Amino acid sequence: MTGATTLQPRSARPMHAKGENVSDVAMPSSADATIAVSVHGPAGVLDLVVPAAATSLDVAREYAKQAEVPGIPLLQSALGQRLNAALPLADAGVQAGDVLVATSGVHRPRKITMREAAKNAPESPALASMIATVATLFAVLAAWYAGRAQDETVRTAVVGILLACALAGALPVGRHVRQRAAAAPAFAAAAAFAAFYEPGVHLLPAILGAAGISAAVVASIGRALSVHGDEISTVWIVSGLTVFACCALPTLRGWDDRVAWTLLVFLAMMAARFAPSLAIDVPDEALLDLDRLAVTAWSARDSQRGGRRGRIVVAADAMERLVHRASRIVTGASVAILVTVVVASPLLLHSATIDLDRIGARCLVFFAGCSLLLAARSYRHAAARGLLRLAGLGALTALAAHLVVGPGGRLLDTFFYVVVGLGVIALAAAVATGRGWRSVWWSRRAEVAESLCGSFAFAAAVVAAGIFRRLWEMTS
């Protein structure tokens, strides 16, 4: 049953200028003062054009009159919420085109539990990444506390919890699989550190090597179980194996600990230059040779001439996947570089106790930090560029702290270092303010400076590792 009518409540009787009653029903003065609604009830559907000041009781009364329904039904929204009979429709949130339900009883909407709400909520990768990062930091703090705790029960409990979290995060089930798989190797590394940590600097390379191989194993498990290949797991595997090789080789050979820290700082500096080349590698099956696409069988047999240049393009969806893959690789590699440099630089400066080795360690950390800062300018990825800058600043901060409070630090030297540091900061700020880094002249100078810093860092690594001093002692 359908119909159209104009409803005016009896309480709103227009008055003549002299105060005389005109009519019980009047047309609204403007279209904005009316609301067109559809009322669904037991007798069918009724379309009404009602004033905005009408209440749900007025609409229900009109529906009962038009549909010839005994009694006055109750009105509720399409979601099952009962409309207040004392409020006008406009104040109750009813808009033009809404559907109202006339019923004898009120049907409350079904309550949704927290579990169903969490299940139906859309995925938020940014929030999941932030939560995974915070969880990783707490895992590192828990491992540090458990390793230094004297109670074996506490250590065993923390190691078990961290291992359980690592294995649960590597499983490709549930939501936010990519974020959990990226954080799972960090829990495994924290568990290995908490399990094998013992007081004594001489055991630290072996402990970090065990943590690196544990992270690589858990990342390999997550990659094997995952349906799609994960680039962050690949970065974890490469980084864990590299840390294990750099820390296990000096330990097995009986070399000094500074050899491991030297290798880590130098390889982290070099990784900043080679990571983008791995990220932009395009597989051959993603390329399309337009000159070899045959329209007919005869054109496929037509051989190409040698002087013609081939036109090769990449499909749009393949290019999008390539960009996302490269972004994840570069970001993961930058995080690995940041963690390695921040951890290995203070350890290298602390382990260099002989004067000649100390000079080499300071030079290596300085040139590695400058090289990372200069390498960051060639990155177009904002997150990777920021992470590399933090890595360079972390290395220089460790060097500054070692020069101030380390062995041989004097008040005059501290004043000299502070003045030079402030001068470098002022120069960088002046160049950045004038946007000089974007010019061709500054770009060429920065490229030359980056190459020089890499060369000097390689030379300083020989001195920092003690090779130069050992050769000097053998020939003297």
C-alpha positions as a printed NumPy array, in Angstrom:
array([[  0.   ,   0.   ,   0.   ],
       [  1.602,   3.236,  -1.114],
       [  0.502,   6.805,  -1.16 ],
       [  1.648,  10.381,  -0.789],
       [  0.278,  12.953,   1.547],
       [  1.269,  16.164,   3.299],
       [  0.987,  15.927,   7.077],
       [  0.658,  18.867,   9.419],
       [  0.276,  18.261,  13.181],
       [ -2.854,  19.702,  14.776],
       [ -0.785,  21.565,  17.347],
       [  0.674,  23.77 ,  14.624],
       [ -2.418,  25.688,  13.45 ],
       [ -1.56 ,  28.79 ,  11.414],
       [ -3.345,  31.904,  12.548],
       [ -4.645,  34.771,  10.478],
       [ -3.32 ,  38.251,  11.064],
       [ -6.479,  39.105,  13.055],
       [ -6.183,  35.94 ,  15.126],
       [ -8.82 ,  33.853,  13.269],
       [ -8.312,  30.121,  12.66 ],
       [ -7.751,  29.291,   9.014],
       [ -7.408,  25.487,   8.757],
       [ -6.305,  22.389,  10.604],
       [ -4.077,  21.322,   7.67 ],
       [ -1.725,  23.707,   5.898],
       [  1.02 ,  23.317,   3.303],
       [  4.549,  24.123,   4.389],
       [  5.997,  27.386,   3.193],
       [  9.3  ,  25.936,   1.879],
       [ 10.756,  22.614,   0.865],
       [ 13.336,  22.802,   3.651],
       [ 10.568,  22.58 ,   6.269],
       [  9.398,  19.127,   5.097],
       [ 10.934,  15.648,   5.263],
       [ 10.066,  12.827,   2.872],
       [ 10.136,   9.465,   4.668],
       [  9.003,   5.92 ,   3.909],
       [  7.151,   4.07 ,   6.658],
       [  7.26 ,   0.243,   6.514],
       [  4.637,  -1.525,   8.539],
       [  2.325,  -4.539,   8.662],
       [  0.014,  -3.026,   6.044],
       [  2.722,  -2.169,   3.536],
       [  4.848,   0.841,   2.656],
       [  3.571,   4.397,   2.908],
       [  5.476,   7.403,   1.589],
       [  4.846,  10.551,   3.613],
       [  5.986,  14.151,   3.24 ],
       [  5.847,  15.48 ,   6.788],
       [  6.886,  18.786,   8.377],
       [ 10.235,  18.812,  10.14 ],
       [  8.498,  19.818,  13.37 ],
       [  6.272,  16.722,  13.364],
       [  6.96 ,  14.081,  15.983],
       [  7.036,  10.341,  15.558],
       [  3.623,  10.147,  17.236],
       [  2.138,  12.367,  14.523],
       [  3.671,  10.203,  11.798],
       [  2.483,   7.004,  13.494],
       [ -1.055,   8.409,  13.819],
       [ -1.091,   9.383,  10.137],
       [  0.214,   5.968,   9.128],
       [ -2.519,   4.234,  11.14 ],
       [ -5.109,   6.474,   9.514],
       [ -3.874,   5.993,   5.943],
       [ -3.207,   2.247,   6.299],
       [ -6.357,   1.623,   8.347],
       [ -4.398,  -0.136,  11.074],
       [ -6.071,  -0.483,  14.49 ],
       [ -4.219,   1.418,  17.175],
       [ -1.17 ,   3.636,  16.847],
       [  2.048,   1.718,  16.09 ],
       [  5.495,   2.521,  17.428],
       [  8.091,   4.033,  15.093],
       [ 11.738,   3.102,  15.07 ],
       [ 14.66 ,   3.63 ,  12.744],
       [ 15.89 ,   1.093,  10.229],
       [ 18.57 ,   0.005,  12.74 ],
       [ 15.963,  -0.803,  15.394],
       [ 16.317,   2.301,  17.555],
       [ 13.013,   3.635,  18.931],
       [ 12.214,   7.261,  18.118],
       [ 11.322,   9.549,  20.991],
       [  7.684,  10.638,  20.678],
       [  8.404,  13.99 ,  22.355],
       [ 11.082,  15.094,  19.873],
       [ 10.511,  16.432,  16.364],
       [ 11.83 ,  14.283,  13.547],
       [ 14.529,  16.812,  12.661],
       [ 15.847,  16.804,  16.238],
       [ 15.714,  12.995,  16.334],
       [ 18.137,  12.794,  13.391],
       [ 15.62 ,  11.779,  10.735],
       [ 16.586,  13.071,   7.309],
       [ 14.878,  13.155,   3.944],
       [ 14.714,   9.725,   2.356],
       [ 15.079,   7.765,   5.605],
       [ 13.145,   4.571,   6.188],
       [ 11.044,   4.219,   9.35 ],
       [  9.549,   1.001,  10.675],
       [  6.072,   0.877,  12.241],
       [  5.703,  -2.06 ,  14.615],
       [  3.846,  -3.057,  17.721],
       [  7.088,  -3.919,  19.566],
       [ 10.567,  -2.428,  19.706],
       [ 13.404,  -4.548,  18.29 ],
       [ 16.698,  -3.63 ,  19.864],
       [ 19.788,  -3.965,  17.695],
       [ 21.922,  -6.994,  18.439],
       [ 24.835,  -6.245,  20.734],
       [ 28.202,  -6.848,  19.147],
       [ 30.845,  -8.357,  21.383],
       [ 34.388,  -7.035,  21.526],
       [ 35.66 , -10.127,  19.754],
       [ 33.264,  -9.647,  16.83 ],
       [ 34.062,  -5.943,  16.659],
       [ 37.79 ,  -6.669,  16.529],
       [ 37.213,  -9.343,  13.89 ],
       [ 35.135,  -7.08 ,  11.66 ],
       [ 37.312,  -3.992,  12.109],
       [ 39.4  ,  -3.04 ,   9.047],
       [ 43.128,  -3.653,   9.121],
       [ 45.378,  -0.735,  10.028],
       [ 48.969,  -1.493,   8.959],
       [ 50.369,   1.759,  10.379],
       [ 48.947,   1.117,  13.843],
       [ 50.036,  -2.53 ,  13.712],
       [ 53.592,  -1.489,  12.761],
       [ 53.729,   0.968,  15.655],
       [ 52.489,  -1.662,  18.103],
       [ 55.02 ,  -4.193,  16.756],
       [ 57.84 ,  -1.651,  17.184],
       [ 56.828,  -0.907,  20.76 ],
       [ 56.562,  -4.627,  21.503],
       [ 60.054,  -5.151,  20.089],
       [ 61.485,  -2.46 ,  22.351],
       [ 59.836,  -4.039,  25.381],
       [ 61.239,  -7.436,  24.338],
       [ 64.757,  -5.974,  24.226],
       [ 64.318,  -4.397,  27.643],
       [ 62.962,  -7.661,  29.058],
       [ 65.945,  -9.566,  27.644],
       [ 68.371,  -7.051,  29.133],
       [ 66.72 ,  -7.29 ,  32.536],
       [ 66.527, -11.1  ,  32.463],
       [ 70.149, -11.431,  31.361],
       [ 71.398,  -9.308,  34.247],
       [ 69.048, -10.824,  36.81 ],
       [ 70.572, -13.228,  39.322],
       [ 67.444, -15.356,  39.628],
       [ 67.439, -18.256,  37.161],
       [ 63.694, -18.688,  37.491],
       [ 63.089, -15.181,  36.181],
       [ 65.493, -15.73 ,  33.315],
       [ 63.882, -19.033,  32.325],
       [ 60.396, -17.529,  32.429],
       [ 61.386, -14.525,  30.311],
       [ 63.187, -16.726,  27.767],
       [ 60.156, -19.007,  27.482],
       [ 57.751, -16.102,  26.986],
       [ 59.97 , -14.484,  24.367],
       [ 60.358, -17.757,  22.449],
       [ 56.61 , -18.366,  22.537],
       [ 55.974, -14.855,  21.211],
       [ 58.576, -15.365,  18.459],
       [ 57.067, -18.649,  17.277],
       [ 53.495, -17.332,  17.507],
       [ 54.424, -14.242,  15.496],
       [ 56.04 , -16.341,  12.76 ],
       [ 52.84 , -18.32 ,  12.141],
       [ 50.919, -16.966,   9.097],
       [ 47.49 , -17.009,  10.766],
       [ 45.254, -14.217,  11.936],
       [ 45.456, -10.561,  11.044],
       [ 48.458,  -8.294,  10.456],
       [ 50.632, -11.258,   9.471],
       [ 53.276,  -9.082,   7.83 ],
       [ 53.786,  -6.888,  10.904],
       [ 53.935,  -9.851,  13.276],
       [ 56.392, -11.693,  11.024],
       [ 58.632,  -8.614,  10.964],
       [ 58.723,  -8.425,  14.776],
       [ 59.026, -12.178,  15.497],
       [ 62.819, -12.459,  14.789],
       [ 63.463,  -9.627,  17.254],
       [ 61.756, -11.662,  19.999],
       [ 63.925, -14.667,  19.087],
       [ 67.096, -12.566,  19.244],
       [ 66.015, -11.158,  22.619],
       [ 65.364, -14.679,  23.927],
       [ 68.831, -15.841,  22.832],
       [ 70.452, -12.815,  24.453],
       [ 68.597, -13.408,  27.73 ],
       [ 69.505, -17.106,  27.703],
       [ 73.239, -16.813,  26.952],
       [ 74.197, -13.5  ,  28.513],
       [ 76.947, -13.684,  31.086],
       [ 78.896, -10.815,  32.663],
       [ 82.118, -10.203,  30.805],
       [ 82.912,  -8.256,  27.68 ],
       [ 84.874, -11.156,  26.166],
       [ 81.688, -13.19 ,  25.707],
       [ 79.625, -10.432,  24.094],
       [ 80.453, -11.232,  20.415],
       [ 79.453, -14.866,  20.893],
       [ 76.19 , -13.814,  22.572],
       [ 75.302, -11.385,  19.786],
       [ 76.222, -14.04 ,  17.212],
       [ 73.791, -16.453,  18.862],
       [ 71.117, -13.757,  18.848],
       [ 71.722, -13.094,  15.152],
       [ 71.435, -16.74 ,  14.129],
       [ 68.29 , -17.139,  16.275],
       [ 66.653, -14.217,  14.498],
       [ 67.64 , -15.685,  11.128],
       [ 66.15 , -19.077,  12.015],
       [ 62.798, -17.639,  13.128],
       [ 62.694, -15.404,  10.036],
       [ 63.359, -18.485,   7.874],
       [ 60.497, -20.339,   9.561],
       [ 58.119, -17.452,   8.952],
       [ 59.219, -17.152,   5.321],
       [ 58.807, -20.896,   4.732],
       [ 55.304, -20.936,   6.194],
       [ 54.168, -17.775,   4.447],
       [ 52.217, -18.077,   1.209],
       [ 53.774, -14.97 ,  -0.299],
       [ 57.432, -14.027,  -0.038],
       [ 58.199, -11.428,   2.609],
       [ 61.04 ,  -8.986,   1.969],
       [ 61.437,  -8.093,   5.648],
       [ 62.106, -11.76 ,   6.449],
       [ 64.811, -11.761,   3.773],
       [ 66.433,  -8.721,   5.378],
       [ 66.262, -10.47 ,   8.764],
       [ 67.907, -13.603,   7.363],
       [ 70.732, -11.709,   5.662],
       [ 71.311,  -9.462,   8.67 ],
       [ 71.241, -12.34 ,  11.167],
       [ 73.67 , -14.447,   9.161],
       [ 75.998, -11.47 ,   8.686],
       [ 76.026, -10.698,  12.409],
       [ 76.632, -14.363,  13.18 ],
       [ 79.546, -14.578,  10.726],
       [ 81.154, -11.331,  11.931],
       [ 80.83 , -12.314,  15.603],
       [ 81.507, -16.057,  15.388],
       [ 84.657, -15.883,  13.232],
       [ 86.715, -13.738,  15.662],
       [ 85.468, -15.82 ,  18.592],
       [ 86.476, -19.115,  16.975],
       [ 89.841, -17.747,  15.857],
       [ 90.559, -16.236,  19.268],
       [ 90.854, -12.71 ,  17.93 ],
       [ 90.069,  -9.559,  19.84 ],
       [ 86.462,  -8.387,  20.146],
       [ 87.136,  -5.165,  18.283],
       [ 87.555,  -7.193,  15.068],
       [ 83.872,  -8.14 ,  15.204],
       [ 82.768,  -4.577,  15.944],
       [ 84.982,  -3.243,  13.156],
       [ 83.458,  -5.629,  10.651],
       [ 79.935,  -4.74 ,  11.711],
       [ 80.482,  -0.971,  11.469],
       [ 82.219,  -1.223,   8.102],
       [ 79.656,  -3.618,   6.576],
       [ 76.774,  -1.474,   7.829],
       [ 78.337,   1.53 ,   6.096],
       [ 78.75 ,  -0.419,   2.851],
       [ 75.197,  -1.808,   3.033],
       [ 73.828,   1.713,   2.729],
       [ 75.308,   1.88 ,  -0.781],
       [ 74.337,  -1.585,  -2.014],
       [ 70.825,  -1.963,  -0.561],
       [ 69.085,   0.156,  -3.267],
       [ 70.653,  -1.933,  -6.044],
       [ 69.015,  -5.042,  -4.579],
       [ 65.672,  -3.298,  -4.162],
       [ 65.303,  -2.179,  -7.79 ],
       [ 66.112,  -5.555,  -9.321],
       [ 63.348,  -6.305, -11.842],
       [ 62.716,  -9.976, -12.658],
       [ 62.876, -10.881, -16.333],
       [ 59.373, -12.346, -16.398],
       [ 57.953,  -8.935, -15.464],
       [ 59.265,  -7.326, -18.656],
       [ 57.245,  -7.153, -21.871],
       [ 59.026,  -6.796, -25.209],
       [ 56.563,  -4.935, -27.402],
       [ 58.436,  -5.77 , -30.585],
       [ 58.011,  -9.497, -29.926],
       [ 54.276,  -9.374, -29.264],
       [ 52.754, -11.024, -32.335],
       [ 49.424,  -9.839, -33.66 ],
       [ 49.197, -12.729, -36.123],
       [ 51.116, -15.905, -36.716],
       [ 52.867, -14.364, -39.733],
       [ 54.096, -11.364, -37.789],
       [ 55.546, -13.717, -35.162],
       [ 57.766, -15.286, -37.811],
       [ 59.   , -11.952, -39.025],
       [ 62.519, -11.462, -37.706],
       [ 63.619,  -8.139, -36.308],
       [ 66.199,  -5.995, -37.941],
       [ 69.424,  -5.394, -36.087],
       [ 69.284,  -1.623, -36.229],
       [ 65.91 ,  -1.319, -34.516],
       [ 65.723,  -0.557, -30.804],
       [ 63.474,  -2.747, -28.682],
       [ 60.666,  -1.263, -26.651],
       [ 60.373,  -2.925, -23.254],
       [ 57.776,  -1.882, -20.718],
       [ 56.595,  -3.119, -17.354],
       [ 52.937,  -3.707, -16.618],
       [ 51.264,  -1.297, -14.19 ],
       [ 50.402,  -3.919, -11.572],
       [ 53.902,  -5.378, -11.793],
       [ 55.405,  -1.929, -11.337],
       [ 53.203,  -1.344,  -8.275],
       [ 54.332,  -4.621,  -6.727],
       [ 57.931,  -3.747,  -7.537],
       [ 57.647,  -0.356,  -5.825],
       [ 56.113,  -1.86 ,  -2.673],
       [ 58.744,  -4.603,  -2.623],
       [ 61.589,  -2.11 ,  -3.049],
       [ 60.122,   0.127,  -0.342],
       [ 59.991,  -2.731,   2.165],
       [ 63.524,  -3.868,   1.331],
       [ 65.022,  -0.396,   1.65 ],
       [ 63.163,   0.327,   4.884],
       [ 64.15 ,  -3.023,   6.437],
       [ 67.775,  -2.587,   5.389],
       [ 67.844,   0.926,   6.863],
       [ 66.499,  -0.355,  10.182],
       [ 69.175,  -3.087,  10.218],
       [ 71.881,  -0.514,   9.473],
       [ 70.616,   1.778,  12.235],
       [ 70.563,  -0.982,  14.868],
       [ 73.974,  -2.323,  13.841],
       [ 75.694,   1.061,  13.859],
       [ 74.12 ,   2.213,  17.128],
       [ 75.134,  -1.028,  18.885],
       [ 78.548,  -1.671,  17.314],
       [ 79.982,   1.867,  17.398],
       [ 80.103,   2.281,  21.219],
       [ 81.387,  -1.291,  21.598],
       [ 84.206,  -0.612,  19.123],
       [ 85.227,   2.594,  20.86 ],
       [ 85.102,   0.898,  24.248],
       [ 87.131,  -2.162,  23.18 ],
       [ 89.968,  -0.148,  21.621],
       [ 92.32 ,   0.273,  24.591],
       [ 95.673,   0.75 ,  22.842],
       [ 96.449,   4.226,  21.544],
       [ 96.989,   3.221,  17.914],
       [ 93.861,   1.08 ,  17.826],
       [ 91.898,   3.839,  19.543],
       [ 92.831,   6.302,  16.795],
       [ 91.716,   3.849,  14.13 ],
       [ 88.443,   3.148,  15.934],
       [ 87.646,   6.834,  16.267],
       [ 88.431,   7.486,  12.616],
       [ 86.341,   4.518,  11.51 ],
       [ 83.302,   5.616,  13.502],
       [ 83.692,   9.21 ,  12.294],
       [ 84.022,   8.382,   8.606],
       [ 81.289,   5.741,   8.785],
       [ 78.887,   8.248,  10.348],
       [ 79.719,  10.884,   7.735],
       [ 79.346,   8.325,   4.942],
       [ 75.897,   7.335,   6.195],
       [ 74.804,  10.97 ,   6.399],
       [ 75.992,  11.592,   2.856],
       [ 74.475,   8.34 ,   1.561],
       [ 71.076,   9.32 ,   2.974],
       [ 70.819,  12.222,   0.537],
       [ 70.581,   9.824,  -2.426],
       [ 67.544,   8.029,  -0.983],
       [ 64.147,   9.191,  -2.182],
       [ 62.307,   7.052,   0.366],
       [ 61.549,   9.36 ,   3.292],
       [ 61.583,   6.674,   6.011],
       [ 64.834,   5.109,   4.785],
       [ 66.474,   8.511,   4.481],
       [ 65.497,   9.396,   8.035],
       [ 66.737,   6.059,   9.384],
       [ 70.123,   6.433,   7.685],
       [ 70.477,   9.932,   9.049],
       [ 69.706,   8.621,  12.522],
       [ 72.367,   5.943,  12.024],
       [ 74.966,   8.522,  11.03 ],
       [ 74.037,  10.799,  13.899],
       [ 74.123,   7.825,  16.28 ],
       [ 77.685,   7.   ,  15.239],
       [ 78.806,  10.599,  15.613],
       [ 77.037,  10.9  ,  18.964],
       [ 78.821,   7.79 ,  20.241],
       [ 82.121,   9.256,  19.07 ],
       [ 81.405,  12.604,  20.751],
       [ 80.492,  10.9  ,  24.03 ],
       [ 83.655,   8.797,  23.861],
       [ 85.813,  11.863,  23.217],
       [ 84.291,  13.735,  26.152],
       [ 84.111,  11.048,  28.84 ],
       [ 86.437,   8.418,  27.382],
       [ 90.116,   7.871,  28.143],
       [ 92.295,  10.852,  27.374],
       [ 89.415,  13.33 ,  27.417],
       [ 90.421,  16.725,  28.788],
       [ 88.591,  19.981,  29.284],
       [ 90.395,  21.79 ,  26.464],
       [ 89.804,  18.919,  24.061],
       [ 86.143,  18.855,  25.022],
       [ 85.81 ,  22.568,  24.328],
       [ 87.518,  22.119,  20.964],
       [ 85.209,  19.242,  19.984],
       [ 82.118,  21.179,  21.019],
       [ 83.149,  24.208,  18.978],
       [ 83.904,  22.112,  15.902],
       [ 80.611,  20.241,  16.284],
       [ 78.635,  23.459,  16.551],
       [ 80.405,  24.792,  13.473],
       [ 79.518,  21.679,  11.473],
       [ 75.883,  21.913,  12.617],
       [ 75.749,  25.597,  11.651],
       [ 77.216,  24.815,   8.214],
       [ 74.72 ,  22.005,   7.607],
       [ 71.83 ,  24.22 ,   8.716],
       [ 72.979,  27.059,   6.458],
       [ 73.294,  24.788,   3.447],
       [ 69.955,  23.109,   4.129],
       [ 68.228,  26.466,   4.597],
       [ 69.566,  27.704,   1.283],
       [ 68.68 ,  24.364,  -0.33 ],
       [ 72.197,  24.018,  -1.578],
       [ 72.078,  20.229,  -1.428],
       [ 69.669,  20.263,  -4.365],
       [ 72.057,  22.032,  -6.713],
       [ 74.32 ,  20.142,  -9.11 ],
       [ 77.476,  21.664,  -7.602],
       [ 76.658,  20.511,  -4.066],
       [ 75.515,  17.116,  -5.348],
       [ 78.868,  16.469,  -7.024],
       [ 80.781,  17.589,  -3.95 ],
       [ 78.644,  15.363,  -1.734],
       [ 79.286,  12.384,  -4.031],
       [ 83.031,  12.99 ,  -3.87 ],
       [ 82.873,  13.44 ,  -0.084],
       [ 80.933,  10.184,   0.289],
       [ 83.542,   8.295,  -1.756],
       [ 86.368,   9.798,   0.285],
       [ 84.661,   8.915,   3.559],
       [ 84.236,   5.328,   2.386],
       [ 87.906,   5.084,   1.387],
       [ 89.119,   6.577,   4.668],
       [ 86.784,   4.27 ,   6.605],
       [ 88.299,   1.237,   4.862],
       [ 91.794,   2.407,   5.76 ],
       [ 90.74 ,   3.149,   9.343],
       [ 89.191,  -0.318,   9.663],
       [ 92.609,  -1.9  ,   9.139],
       [ 93.989,   0.17 ,  12.006],
       [ 90.948,  -0.278,  14.271],
       [ 91.027,  -4.061,  13.943],
       [ 94.667,  -4.141,  15.057],
       [ 96.066,  -5.475,  11.772],
       [ 98.302,  -2.465,  11.207],
       [ 99.655,  -2.613,  14.753],
       [100.29 ,  -6.348,  14.472],
       [102.243,  -5.915,  11.24 ],
       [104.19 ,  -3.071,  12.793],
       [105.108,  -5.205,  15.772],
       [106.173,  -8.098,  13.534],
       [108.491,  -5.935,  11.409],
       [109.942,  -3.804,  14.213]])
